[in-house]
Amino acid sequence: MNKILVLTHSEVEQLLPMPDCIELMAQTLVSLSRGEMLQPLRMVVRPAESRGLLAMMPAYRQGENAAYGLKTICVFPDNAAKGKDAHQGGVLLFSGETGELQALINASAITEIRTAAVSAVATRALSREESSTLAIIGAGVQARSHLAALACVRKIRSVKVVSRTFANAESFVARESSRYEFPIKAVATADEALNGADLIVTATTSHDPVLRRTWIADGAHINAVGTYSPAAREIDTATMAGARVFVDRRESALNEAGDYLLAAREGAIGPEHIKGELGDLLNGSVVGRQSADEITLFKSLGLAVEDLAAAEHVFKEASKRNAGTWVNF
């Protein structure tokens, strides 16, 4: 009889600390760029009558320790108002040798940590080393994890947070301030948050741009992580056109990223505007930031290979530490 390991949200948090995940994601993106991992486009089910969607994200790692991974996740943007993560689901880890299911892992936790870790990889590679003033648009799960992740790769001196309501931003500050030595301030508008910021995170469920090019300081780096639909965007056309743009996966961006697709539909940019994938940048096959006053932008959609790598990591760590629950299957 086969046994599978079940890992909860809190167990994943303990087994996948942010500094470790940042290095893991850097290695994973390099492996992807070398062709060592298979990354198909995700399949998305969007029923017209539903308030959410279902996404299925498969991946495969070749080699001696081959493995399959499948994240099945529902995304319900309205969950934030209910105090729940918008992402709900599980990551399945399969043996690459026998195909046996090895683990069922909380997908909300993996998504929260690995998404911010990838943004930290991009920030370390693309932002100016002296960047220290952070603006976060959004006050949910990804805002929290991005604050933790970017503090691992840059010496943050101050943070400003804006949300759909000022009360949400204030609640975020109340929850997070005690964890950091630098000041975190709630502000009422996005342009106030962006004033003087050289690090920017957009982590919202908005369908329309939440920032404008005129609000962004020269030399800033942007991590655009909130949107996942061809019909939604957080970044306005002028910013997309004026920034040096990198993505996690070119194929995904050209098919799924509304930030890119809507600007392209307006004729402002084309496929050549995407300078490269983050893995190619880490490999040295594409050039990153070219000047101190250039605006750089990383458009994140999230990749199944990231989920697979995170699942493999927590599975190994749990096996070593005797963590989680083993279930006959």
SESE-142104 format. One record per residue: residue number from 0; residue in one letter; x, y negated, z of N, C-alpha, C, O in turn. Coordinates in steps of 0.1 Angstrom, whole numbers. Each point is the difference from the previous one (the first is absolute). Last residue first. Layout:
REM residues N
NUM, A, X, Y, Z, X, Y, Z, X, Y, Z, X, Y, Z
...
END
This chain:
REM residues 329
328, F, -29, -53, 11, -7, -5, -12, -1, 11, -10, -6, -2, -11
327, N, 19, -15, 66, -1, 11, -9, -9, -4, -12, -10, -7, 2
326, V, 39, -29, 27, -13, 6, -1, 0, 12, -10, 7, -1, -11
325, W, 25, -36, 45, 0, 10, -11, -13, 8, 0, -6, 3, 11
324, T, 23, -55, 6, -8, 12, 3, 0, 10, -12, -3, -4, -11
323, G, 39, -38, 32, -11, 3, -9, -7, 13, 5, 3, 6, 10
322, A, 49, -11, 0, -11, -10, 1, -11, 5, -9, 2, 8, -9
321, N, 46, 8, 20, -12, 7, 4, -12, -9, 2, -7, 1, 10
320, R, 52, -12, -28, -4, -5, 13, -12, 8, 6, -5, -3, 11
319, K, 23, 13, -55, 12, -1, 9, -5, -3, 15, 6, 6, 9
318, S, -38, -6, -44, 5, 14, 2, 11, 0, 10, 1, 9, 8
317, A, -17, -51, -21, -9, 7, 9, 4, 14, 2, -2, 5, 12
316, E, 27, -30, -43, 2, -5, 14, -9, 7, 10, 4, 3, 11
315, K, -9, 8, -57, 13, 5, 5, 2, -5, 14, 4, 8, 9
314, F, -42, -24, -31, -1, 14, 2, 12, 6, 6, 0, 8, 9
313, V, -1, -53, -21, -6, 2, 13, -2, 15, 2, -1, 4, 12
312, H, 21, -17, -53, 8, -4, 12, -7, 3, 13, 6, 6, 9
311, E, -28, 3, -50, 11, 9, 2, 8, -4, 12, 4, 9, 8
310, A, -37, -38, -21, -6, 12, 5, 11, 10, 3, -1, 7, 10
309, A, 13, -47, -31, -4, -3, 14, -5, 13, 7, 3, 3, 11
308, A, 6, -2, -57, 13, -1, 8, -3, -2, 14, 6, 6, 9
307, L, -43, -5, -38, 6, 13, 1, 13, -1, 8, 2, 9, 9
306, D, -24, -49, -18, -8, 8, 9, 6, 14, 2, 1, 5, 11
305, E, 18, -33, -43, 3, -6, 13, -8, 8, 11, 6, 3, 11
304, V, -14, 7, -56, 14, 5, 4, 3, -5, 14, 8, 6, 7
303, A, -48, -21, -28, -1, 13, 6, 14, 6, 4, 0, 7, 10
302, L, -9, -61, -13, 2, 12, -8, -1, 13, 8, 3, 0, 12
301, G, -15, -58, -14, 0, 12, 8, 1, 12, -8, -8, 2, -10
300, L, 8, -50, -2, -13, 7, -1, 0, 13, 9, -11, 5, 3
299, S, 39, -56, -8, -1, 13, 5, -14, 6, -3, -10, -6, 3
298, K, 45, -35, -20, -14, 4, -1, 0, 15, 4, 5, 9, -7
297, F, 30, -52, 14, -1, 14, 0, -15, 4, 0, -6, -3, 10
296, L, 38, -43, -22, -13, 6, 4, 1, 15, -2, 4, 5, -11
295, T, 27, -56, 13, 0, 14, -3, -13, 6, 6, -6, -5, 10
294, I, 28, -46, -25, -10, 7, 7, 0, 15, -4, -1, 2, -12
293, E, 43, -40, 11, -9, 9, -7, -10, 6, 9, 3, 4, 12
292, D, 36, -32, -1, -13, -6, 0, -10, 8, -8, -11, -5, -2
291, A, 57, 19, 8, -5, -3, 14, -14, -6, -1, -8, 2, 10
290, S, 25, 32, -49, 3, -13, 5, -6, -2, 14, -10, 6, 3
289, Q, 6, 35, -27, 11, -6, -8, 4, -14, 5, 10, -5, -4
288, R, -34, 56, 21, -1, -15, 1, 12, -5, -8, 12, 5, 2
287, G, -14, 42, -15, -10, -6, 9, 0, -15, 0, 0, -6, -11
286, V, 14, 47, -27, 5, -11, 8, -12, -6, 8, -11, -2, -4
285, V, 19, 55, -15, -6, -13, -3, 5, -11, 10, 5, 4, 11
284, S, 12, 40, -8, -2, 0, -14, -8, -13, -5, 0, -2, -12
283, G, 14, 18, 58, 9, -9, -7, -2, -1, -15, 8, -6, -7
282, N, -32, 31, 45, 10, 7, -8, 11, -9, -7, 10, 5, -4
281, L, -48, -23, 27, 9, 6, 10, 11, 8, -7, 11, 1, 6
280, L, -44, -20, -34, 8, -10, 7, 10, 5, 10, 11, -4, 1
279, D, -41, 34, -21, 10, -4, -10, 8, -12, 6, 12, 0, -2
278, G, -48, 14, 27, 10, 11, 0, 11, -3, -10, 12, 2, 3
277, L, -50, -30, -1, 8, -2, 12, 11, 10, 1, 12, -3, 4
276, E, -31, -11, -52, -5, 6, 12, 10, -1, 11, 12, -2, -2
275, G, -16, -36, -38, 4, 14, 3, -7, 6, 12, -7, -7, 7
274, K, -2, -36, -31, 14, 2, -2, 5, 14, 3, 11, 4, -5
273, I, -57, -27, -14, 4, 8, 12, 14, 4, -3, 4, 7, -9
272, H, -24, -31, -24, 2, -9, 12, 3, 8, 12, 6, -5, 10
271, E, -16, 24, -53, 14, -4, 2, 2, -9, 12, 11, -2, 4
270, P, -55, 15, -19, 7, 11, 7, 15, -3, 3, 5, 4, 9
269, G, -35, -47, -14, -1, 13, -7, 8, 10, 7, 6, -3, 10
268, I, -32, -50, -1, 12, 9, 1, -3, 13, -8, -12, 2, -4
267, A, -19, -39, 3, 12, -7, 7, 12, 9, 0, 11, -5, 0
266, G, -58, 12, -17, 10, -3, -10, 13, -6, 7, 9, -4, -8
265, E, -52, 22, 27, 0, -14, -3, 11, -4, -10, 1, -12, -3
264, R, -3, 56, 19, -13, -2, -8, -1, -15, -4, -6, -3, -10
263, A, 40, 16, 40, 3, 4, -14, -11, -2, -9, 1, -4, -12
262, A, -7, -3, 58, 9, -11, -6, 3, 3, -14, 1, -9, -9
261, L, -25, 41, 31, -9, -12, -2, 9, -11, -5, -5, -8, -8
260, L, 27, 49, 19, -9, 2, -11, -9, -13, -3, -2, -3, -12
259, Y, 33, 6, 50, 7, -1, -13, -11, 0, -11, 2, -8, -9
258, D, -18, 11, 52, 8, -11, 0, 8, -2, -13, 1, -11, -5
257, G, -28, 50, 13, -7, -12, -5, 8, -13, 1, -2, -8, -9
256, A, 17, 61, 4, 2, -12, 8, -7, -12, -6, 4, -6, -10
255, E, -3, 53, -8, -8, -2, 12, 1, -13, 7, -8, -4, 8
254, N, 32, 21, -49, -14, 6, 0, -9, -4, 11, -12, 0, -1
253, L, 59, -14, -5, -7, -3, -13, -14, 6, -1, -8, -5, -8
252, A, 35, 14, 47, -3, -15, -1, -8, -3, -13, -9, -8, 0
251, S, 25, 52, 7, -11, -3, 9, -4, -15, -1, -12, -3, -1
250, E, 50, 18, -23, -13, 6, -6, -12, -3, 9, -10, -4, -5
249, R, 53, -9, 20, -4, -8, -11, -14, 5, -6, -9, -7, -2
248, R, 27, 10, 53, -1, 9, -11, -6, -8, -12, -11, -5, 1
247, D, 23, -18, 38, 4, 13, 5, 0, 10, -11, 9, 9, -1
246, V, 1, -61, -9, -11, 8, 4, 6, 13, 6, 12, 3, -1
245, F, 1, -59, -12, 4, 14, 1, -11, 8, 6, -9, -6, 7
244, V, 21, -48, -29, -9, 10, 5, 6, 14, -1, 6, 4, -10
243, R, 3, -60, 12, 7, 12, -5, -6, 12, 7, 1, 2, 12
242, A, -29, -49, -20, 9, 8, 8, 7, 11, -7, -4, 3, -11
241, G, -29, -36, -7, 12, -7, 4, 9, 9, 9, 11, -5, 3
240, A, -54, 21, -20, 8, -5, -12, 14, -6, 5, 10, 1, -8
239, M, -42, 12, 41, 5, 12, -8, 9, -4, -11, 11, 6, -2
238, T, -32, -41, 25, 11, 7, 8, 5, 12, -7, 12, 2, 0
237, A, -48, -24, -20, 12, -9, 0, 12, 6, 8, 11, -1, -4
236, T, -54, 22, 4, 7, 2, -12, 13, -8, -1, 10, 5, -4
235, D, -29, 11, 52, -5, -8, -11, 9, 2, -12, 11, 4, 1
234, I, -21, 32, 40, 10, -10, -5, -5, -7, -12, -6, 6, -10
233, E, -18, 29, 32, 4, -9, 11, 8, -12, -5, 0, -11, 6
232, R, -38, 47, -31, 14, -5, 2, 1, -9, 12, -10, -7, 3
231, A, -24, 46, -34, 3, -8, 12, 14, -5, 0, 9, 7, -4
230, A, -29, 25, -28, -9, -11, 0, 2, -10, 12, -7, -10, 1
229, P, 31, 53, -9, 2, -9, -12, -8, -13, 0, 3, -9, -7
228, S, 12, 33, 54, -10, 2, -11, 3, -9, -12, 6, -11, 2
227, Y, 14, 13, 44, 3, 13, -6, -9, 2, -13, 0, 11, -5
226, T, 20, -52, 45, -9, 5, -10, 5, 13, -7, 12, 2, -1
225, G, 13, -24, 37, -14, 2, 4, -8, 6, -11, -9, 9, 4
224, V, 58, -24, -1, -3, 14, 3, -15, 3, 1, -4, 12, 1
223, A, 49, -46, -14, -15, 0, -3, -5, 14, 1, 3, 9, -9
222, N, 41, -41, 24, -4, 14, 0, -16, 0, -2, -7, -4, 9
221, I, 49, -35, -19, -14, 4, 3, -2, 15, -1, 5, 6, -9
220, H, 35, -49, 16, -3, 14, -4, -14, 4, 4, -4, -2, 12
219, A, 31, -49, -22, -7, 10, 8, -1, 14, -6, 2, 1, -12
218, G, 18, -43, -6, 9, 9, 7, -7, 10, 8, 6, 9, 6
217, D, -30, -55, -15, 10, 6, -9, 9, 9, 9, 3, -2, 11
216, A, -53, -6, 5, 13, -6, 0, 9, 7, -10, 0, 12, -1
215, I, -55, -15, 0, 11, 9, 3, 13, -8, -2, 3, -6, -10
214, W, -49, -10, 1, 2, 2, 15, 13, 7, 3, 4, 0, 12
213, T, -21, -7, -57, 4, -13, 6, 3, 1, 15, 6, -10, 5
212, R, -23, 48, -30, 14, -3, -3, 5, -13, 7, 11, -1, 5
211, R, -51, 29, 17, 2, -8, -12, 15, -3, -2, 7, -2, 10
210, L, -42, 41, 18, 11, -10, 0, 1, -7, -14, -5, 6, -10
209, V, -27, 28, 19, 0, -6, 14, 12, -10, 1, 1, -6, 10
208, P, -34, 29, -53, 13, -4, 6, -1, -7, 13, -9, -8, 3
207, D, -29, 44, -14, 5, -12, -7, 13, -5, 7, 3, 3, 11
206, H, -28, 35, 4, 0, 2, -14, 5, -12, -8, 3, 1, -12
205, S, 8, 18, 65, -6, -10, -9, 0, 5, -14, 9, 7, -4
204, T, 7, 11, 48, -9, 8, -8, -7, -10, -10, -10, 4, -6
203, T, 62, -7, 30, -14, -3, 1, -8, 9, -8, 5, 9, -8
202, A, 45, -24, 18, -5, 13, 4, -15, -2, 3, -5, 1, 12
201, T, 53, -27, -30, -14, 0, -2, -6, 14, 3, 3, 9, -8
200, V, 45, -38, 22, -8, 13, -1, -14, -3, -3, -6, -8, 8
199, I, 58, -19, -9, -15, 0, -1, -5, 14, -1, 5, 8, -8
198, L, 41, -42, 20, -4, 14, -1, -15, 0, 1, -6, -7, 9
197, D, 28, -34, -7, 8, 7, -10, -2, 15, -1, 6, 6, -8
196, A, -34, -55, 25, 2, 14, 1, 10, 6, -10, -2, -4, -12
195, G, -18, -42, 18, 13, 2, 4, 4, 15, 2, 11, 3, 4
194, N, -61, -11, -9, 9, -12, 1, 13, 3, 6, 1, 2, 12
193, L, -39, 28, -16, 10, 1, -10, 10, -12, 1, 11, 1, -6
192, A, -50, 1, 34, 8, 12, 3, 12, 0, -9, 11, 4, 4
191, E, -44, -36, -12, 8, -3, 12, 9, 11, 4, 12, -2, 4
190, D, -40, 9, -41, 10, -10, -3, 8, -4, 12, 12, -3, -1
189, A, -49, 32, 7, 11, 6, -6, 11, -10, -4, 12, 4, 2
188, T, -45, -13, 40, 0, 1, -15, 12, 6, -5, 11, 0, 6
187, A, -20, -6, 42, -13, 0, -6, -1, 3, -15, -10, 5, -5
186, V, 46, 14, 44, -3, -13, -7, -13, 2, -7, -5, 11, -2
185, A, 38, 12, 44, -11, 1, -8, -3, -13, -7, 1, -11, 7
184, K, 47, 33, 12, -10, -11, 1, -11, 3, -9, 2, 3, -12
183, I, 45, 17, 39, -10, 4, -10, -12, -10, 2, -5, -1, 11
182, P, 62, 3, 5, -14, -4, 1, -9, 4, -12, 5, 1, -12
181, F, 39, 28, 32, -3, -12, -8, -15, -4, 1, -8, 9, 3
180, E, 25, 31, 18, 6, -12, 6, -3, -13, -7, 0, -11, 6
179, Y, -31, 57, -3, 11, -6, -7, 5, -12, 7, -8, -6, 8
178, R, -30, 34, 5, 9, 10, -5, 13, -6, -6, 10, 7, -3
177, S, -50, -31, 20, 9, 5, 11, 10, 10, -5, 9, 4, 8
176, S, -42, -24, -38, 11, -9, 5, 9, 6, 10, 12, -3, 1
175, E, -52, 23, -24, 13, 3, -4, 11, -8, 7, 11, 4, 0
174, R, -61, -6, 8, 5, 14, 1, 15, 1, -3, 6, 9, 7
173, A, -27, -52, -11, -1, 5, 14, 5, 14, 2, 6, 4, 10
172, V, -8, -22, -54, 10, -6, 8, 0, 4, 15, 11, 3, 5
171, F, -46, 11, -33, 13, 6, -4, 11, -5, 8, 8, 7, 5
170, S, -49, -27, 1, 0, 13, 6, 13, 8, -4, 5, 6, 9
169, E, -14, -48, -29, 4, -2, 14, 0, 14, 7, 9, 2, 9
168, A, -22, -3, -54, 14, -3, 1, 4, -2, 15, 11, 5, 4
167, N, -56, 2, -13, 7, 12, -3, 15, -2, 1, 8, 8, 6
166, A, -37, -45, -1, -1, 9, 12, 8, 13, -3, 7, 5, 9
165, F, -13, -37, -43, 11, -4, 9, 0, 9, 12, 11, 3, 6
164, T, -28, 16, -53, -5, -9, 11, 12, -3, 9, 9, 8, 2
163, R, 1, 15, -40, -13, -5, -5, -6, -9, 10, -7, -10, -3
162, S, 58, 11, 10, -9, 11, -4, -13, -6, -5, -1, -13, -1
161, V, 58, 3, 14, -13, -5, -4, -9, 12, -3, 5, 9, -6
160, V, 46, -22, 32, -10, 10, -5, -13, -7, -3, -4, -9, 8
159, K, 62, 0, 1, -14, -6, 0, -9, 10, -7, 3, 7, -10
158, V, 49, -7, 36, -10, 6, -9, -13, -8, 1, -4, -4, 11
157, S, 63, 2, -1, -14, -4, 3, -9, 6, -10, 3, 4, -11
156, R, 43, 9, 14, 0, -11, 10, -14, -5, 4, -2, -5, 11
155, I, 30, 52, -32, -12, -8, 0, 1, -11, 11, 3, 3, 11
154, K, 31, 28, -40, 0, -6, 14, -12, -10, 0, 2, -12, -4
153, R, 0, 58, -27, 3, -14, 0, -1, -6, 14, -8, 5, 8
152, V, -1, 41, -16, 10, -2, -11, 4, -15, -1, 9, -3, -7
151, C, -41, 23, 39, 11, 9, 0, 11, -4, -10, 11, 5, 1
150, A, -53, -28, 4, 9, -3, 11, 12, 9, 1, 10, -3, 6
149, L, -45, 11, -37, 9, -11, -5, 9, -4, 11, 11, -5, -3
148, A, -43, 39, 13, 10, 4, -10, 10, -11, -4, 12, 2, -1
147, A, -49, -10, 32, 10, 9, 6, 11, 3, -10, 12, 0, 3
146, L, -48, -25, -19, 7, -8, 10, 12, 8, 6, 11, -4, 1
145, H, -41, 26, -29, 9, -8, -7, 8, -9, 9, 12, -2, -2
144, S, -47, 28, 20, 11, 9, -4, 11, -8, -8, 12, 3, 1
143, R, -52, -26, 12, 7, 5, 12, 13, 8, -4, 11, -3, 5
142, A, -41, -10, -39, 7, -12, 6, 8, 4, 11, 12, -5, 2
141, Q, -39, 38, -21, 12, -3, -7, 7, -12, 4, 13, -1, -1
140, V, -54, 12, 22, 10, 10, 2, 13, -3, -7, 10, 2, 6
139, G, -39, -45, -3, -4, 14, 3, 12, 9, 2, 11, -4, 5
138, A, -18, -45, -19, 3, 3, 14, -4, 14, 4, -4, 2, 12
137, G, 17, -40, -56, -7, 12, 4, 4, 3, 15, 11, -4, 4
136, I, 22, -22, -32, -14, -2, -3, -8, 13, 2, 2, 9, -7
135, I, 47, -31, 25, -8, 12, -2, -14, -4, -3, -7, -7, 9
134, A, 61, -14, -7, -14, -3, -1, -7, 13, -3, 3, 7, -10
133, L, 49, -23, 30, -10, 10, -5, -14, -6, 0, -5, -5, 10
132, T, 61, -9, -8, -13, -5, 4, -11, 8, -8, -1, 0, -12
131, S, 49, 7, 7, -3, 2, 15, -14, -5, 3, -5, 3, 12
130, S, 49, 7, -51, -14, -2, 1, -5, 4, 14, 4, 10, 6
129, E, 42, -7, -26, -3, -10, 11, -15, -2, 2, -4, -8, 9
128, E, 22, 36, -44, 4, 6, 13, -4, -9, 12, -3, 5, 11
127, R, -26, -4, -57, 13, -5, 5, 3, 5, 14, -9, 1, 8
126, S, -22, 30, -39, 0, -13, 7, 14, -5, 3, 9, 8, 0
125, L, -17, 35, -21, -3, -11, -9, 0, -13, 7, 2, -11, -6
124, A, 8, 56, 26, 6, 0, -13, -2, -13, -8, 9, -4, -8
123, R, -29, 12, 51, 14, 1, 2, 8, -1, -13, 11, -6, -1
122, T, -58, 8, 0, 4, -12, 6, 15, -1, 2, 7, -10, -3
121, A, -27, 50, -13, 0, -11, -10, 5, -13, 5, 7, -7, -7
120, V, -12, 43, 38, 11, 3, -10, 1, -11, -11, 10, -4, -3
119, A, -46, 1, 33, 13, -4, 7, 12, 3, -9, 9, -7, -1
118, S, -52, 21, -13, 2, -15, -1, 12, -5, 6, 7, -9, -5
117, V, -17, 54, 10, 4, -2, -14, 1, -15, -2, 10, -5, -7
116, A, -26, 19, 49, 14, 3, -2, 5, -2, -14, 12, -5, -2
115, A, -57, -1, 12, 8, -11, 5, 15, 3, -1, 8, -9, -2
114, T, -38, 43, -11, -2, -12, -8, 8, -11, 4, 7, -7, -8
113, R, -7, 47, 33, 9, 1, -12, -2, -12, -9, 9, -5, -7
112, I, -35, 9, 48, 14, -1, 3, 8, -1, -13, 9, -9, -2
111, E, -57, 14, 0, 4, -12, 8, 15, -2, 1, 5, -11, -3
110, T, -22, 52, -16, -2, -12, -9, 4, -13, 7, 7, -8, -6
109, I, -7, 47, 32, 11, 1, -10, -1, -12, -9, 10, -6, -3
108, A, -44, 10, 35, 13, -3, 6, 11, 0, -10, 8, -9, 0
107, S, -51, 22, -14, 0, -14, 4, 13, -4, 5, 6, -11, -3
106, A, -15, 57, -8, 5, -9, -11, 0, -15, 4, 8, -7, -6
105, N, -1, 55, 34, -9, -12, -1, 5, -9, -10, 12, -5, 1
104, I, -3, 57, -7, 5, -11, 7, -8, -12, -1, -5, -3, -11
103, L, 12, 60, 4, -11, -11, -2, 4, -11, 9, 0, 1, 12
102, A, 30, 44, -33, -4, -10, 10, -12, -9, -5, -1, -2, -12
101, Q, 19, 42, -11, 9, 0, 12, -5, -10, 10, 1, 3, 12
100, L, -18, 30, -57, -2, -13, 7, 7, 1, 13, -1, 9, 8
99, E, 17, 19, -52, -8, 0, 13, -1, -14, 6, 9, -7, 0
98, G, 16, 23, -40, -12, -8, -2, -9, 0, 13, -11, -6, -1
97, T, 57, 25, -9, -11, 9, 0, -14, -7, -2, -10, 6, -3
96, E, 53, -30, 1, 4, 14, -3, -12, 9, -2, -1, 8, -9
95, G, 0, -55, 23, 3, 1, -14, 4, 14, -5, 2, 2, -12
94, S, -36, -19, 53, 13, 6, -3, 2, 0, -15, -9, 4, -7
93, F, -23, -41, 30, 0, 14, -5, 14, 5, -2, 9, -8, -4
92, L, -42, -33, 30, 14, 4, -4, 0, 15, -3, -5, 8, 8
91, L, -33, -52, -3, 3, 14, 0, 14, 3, -5, 4, -5, -10
90, V, -33, -39, 33, 11, 4, -9, 2, 15, 2, 2, 5, 11
89, G, -48, -38, -1, 11, 9, 4, 10, 2, -11, -3, -1, -12
88, G, -36, -39, 29, 2, 12, -7, 11, 8, 5, 5, -2, 12
87, Q, -24, -52, -15, -4, 12, 8, 2, 12, -8, -4, 1, -12
86, H, 12, -59, 14, 4, 12, -6, -3, 12, 9, 5, 0, 12
85, A, -15, -45, 1, -6, 2, -13, 3, 13, -6, -8, 5, -9
84, D, 7, -12, 63, 9, -1, -12, -8, 1, -13, -8, 9, 0
83, K, -18, -27, 44, 6, 13, -5, 10, -4, -12, -2, -10, -7
82, G, -30, -19, 33, 12, 4, 8, 6, 13, -5, 8, 6, 8
81, K, -44, -30, -29, -5, 10, 10, 12, 4, 9, -2, 9, 8
80, A, 7, -40, -44, -10, -6, 8, -5, 10, 11, -6, -5, 10
79, A, 36, 20, -43, 7, -9, 9, -10, -7, 10, 4, -2, 12
78, N, -17, 32, -48, 3, 6, 13, 6, -10, 10, -1, 2, 12
77, D, -12, -9, -60, -8, -5, 11, 3, 6, 14, -5, -5, 10
76, P, 26, 20, -52, 5, -14, 5, -8, -5, 11, 5, -8, 8
75, F, 6, 58, -25, -12, -7, 3, 4, -14, 6, 2, -1, 12
74, V, 19, 48, -37, 3, -14, 3, -13, -7, 1, -8, -2, -9
73, C, 28, 56, 12, -11, -9, -3, 4, -14, 4, 6, -2, 11
72, I, 24, 48, -26, -3, -11, 9, -12, -8, -5, -2, -2, -12
71, T, 40, 45, 7, -14, -2, -3, -5, -11, 9, 0, 3, 13
70, K, 50, 18, -31, -7, -9, 10, -14, -2, -6, -2, -4, -11
69, L, 43, 42, 4, -13, -6, -5, -6, -8, 11, -3, 5, 10
68, G, 53, 23, -26, -8, -7, 9, -13, -6, -7, 1, -3, -12
67, Y, 43, 43, 8, -12, -7, -6, -6, -8, 11, -1, 4, 12
66, A, 54, 17, -19, -12, -1, 8, -11, -8, -9, 4, -8, -8
65, A, 51, 33, 11, -11, -5, -8, -13, -1, 9, -2, 8, 9
64, N, 54, -1, -2, -11, -1, 9, -12, -6, -6, -6, -10, 4
63, E, 43, 17, -32, 1, 12, 10, -12, -1, 10, -5, 11, 3
62, G, -6, -38, -47, 13, 3, 7, -1, 11, 9, -11, 7, 1
61, Q, -27, -47, -17, 7, 12, -5, 13, 2, 8, 3, -7, 9
60, R, -53, -17, 2, 15, -1, 1, 6, 12, -5, -3, 11, 5
59, Y, -48, -37, -12, 8, 12, 1, 15, -4, 1, 5, -9, -7
58, A, -61, -11, 12, 14, -2, -2, 7, 13, 1, -5, 9, 6
57, P, -49, -36, -7, 9, 11, 0, 15, -3, -3, 2, -11, -6
56, M, -52, -12, 22, 14, -4, -4, 9, 12, 2, 5, 3, 11
55, M, -60, -23, -12, 8, 12, 1, 14, -2, -6, 1, -3, -12
54, A, -47, -28, 33, 12, 2, -9, 7, 13, 3, 2, 3, 12
53, L, -53, -31, -5, 8, 12, 3, 12, 0, -10, -2, 0, -12
52, L, -32, -42, 32, 4, 8, -10, 8, 12, 5, 4, 0, 12
51, G, -45, -38, 5, 14, 3, 0, 3, 9, -12, -8, 1, -10
50, R, -36, -17, 21, 8, -12, 4, 15, 3, 1, 8, -8, 4
49, S, -48, 30, -38, 8, 2, 12, 7, -13, 4, 4, -8, -9
48, E, -31, 17, -32, -8, -3, 12, 7, 1, 13, -5, -3, 11
47, A, 25, 12, -54, -5, -14, 0, -8, -3, 12, 0, -11, 5
46, P, 42, 46, -7, -14, 0, -2, -6, -14, 1, 4, -8, 9
45, R, 46, 27, -17, -7, -12, 4, -15, 0, -3, -4, -6, -9
44, V, 53, 37, 12, -14, 1, -2, -7, -12, 6, 2, -2, 12
43, V, 51, 16, -31, -9, -8, 9, -14, 2, -4, -4, -1, -12
42, M, 58, 23, 7, -14, 1, -5, -9, -8, 10, 1, 3, 12
41, R, 54, -11, -24, -10, 5, 9, -14, 1, -7, -2, -7, -10
40, L, 50, 13, -16, -9, -10, 5, -10, 6, 9, -4, 12, -1
39, P, 50, 13, 0, -11, -3, -9, -8, -12, 5, 1, -4, 12
38, Q, 49, 24, -2, -9, -10, 5, -11, -3, -10, 2, -9, -8
37, L, 44, 43, 24, -11, -2, -10, -11, -8, 6, -4, 2, 11
36, M, 61, 3, -2, -14, 1, 6, -10, -3, -11, 3, -8, -9
35, E, 44, 5, 1, 0, 11, 9, -14, 3, 7, -2, 10, 6
34, G, 21, -46, -38, -8, 11, -5, 0, 12, 8, -4, 11, -5
33, R, 23, -56, 14, 9, 10, -6, -7, 12, -7, 6, 9, -5
32, S, -29, -44, 29, 6, -6, -12, 10, 9, -7, 2, -1, -12
31, L, -22, 16, 53, -10, -2, -11, 6, -6, -12, -3, 5, -11
30, S, 30, -2, 49, -3, 13, -5, -10, 0, -12, 2, 6, -10
29, V, 6, -46, 34, 12, 3, -8, -2, 14, -7, 3, 2, -12
28, L, -35, -15, 43, -2, -8, -12, 12, 2, -10, -2, 0, -12
27, T, 3, 21, 55, -10, 5, -8, -2, -7, -13, -1, 6, -11
26, Q, 31, -22, 44, 5, 12, -6, -10, 6, -10, 4, 5, -11
25, A, -17, -42, 36, 10, -4, -9, 6, 12, -8, 1, 0, -12
24, M, -32, 7, 47, -7, -5, -12, 11, -4, -10, -2, 2, -12
23, L, 18, 12, 54, -7, 11, -7, -6, -4, -13, 1, 6, -11
22, E, 16, -38, 40, 11, 7, -6, -5, 11, -9, 4, 3, -11
21, I, -36, -26, 37, 6, -9, -10, 11, 7, -7, 0, -1, -13
20, C, -19, 23, 49, -9, 1, -12, 6, -10, -11, -1, 4, -11
19, D, 21, -3, 54, 3, 12, -7, -8, 1, -13, 5, 5, -10
18, P, -13, -42, 39, 14, 0, -6, 3, 12, -8, 7, 0, -10
17, M, -50, -1, 33, 2, -9, -12, 14, 0, -5, 2, 1, -13
16, P, -21, 43, 37, 3, -14, 4, 3, -8, -12, 6, 5, -10
15, L, -29, 42, 18, 4, -8, -12, 3, -14, 4, -8, -9, -4
14, L, -8, 43, 34, 9, 8, -8, 6, -8, -11, 10, 4, -7
13, Q, -44, -22, 37, 12, 4, 8, 11, 7, -8, 12, -2, 2
12, E, -54, -10, -23, 7, -12, 5, 13, 3, 8, 10, -7, -2
11, V, -39, 42, -11, 8, -5, -11, 8, -12, 4, 11, -2, -4
10, E, -40, 19, 36, 11, 9, -2, 9, -5, -12, 12, 1, 1
9, S, -53, -22, 8, 10, -4, 10, 12, 9, -1, 12, -5, 2
8, H, -48, 14, -31, 5, -13, -3, 11, -4, 10, 11, -4, -4
7, T, -17, 56, -3, -9, -11, 2, 7, -13, -3, 12, -1, -2
6, L, -5, 54, -16, 7, -11, 7, -10, -12, 0, -6, -4, -10
5, V, 10, 61, 1, -9, -11, 0, 7, -11, 8, 3, 2, 12
4, L, 13, 46, -38, 2, -10, 10, -9, -12, -2, -1, -5, -11
3, I, -5, 60, -3, 3, -13, -5, 2, -10, 12, -6, 3, 11
2, K, 9, 54, -25, -3, -10, 9, 3, -14, -5, 10, -1, -8
1, N, -22, 55, -12, 7, -12, 0, -4, -10, 11, -12, 0, 4
0, M, 12, 56, -6, -9, -12, 0, 9, -13, 0, 9, -1, 8
END
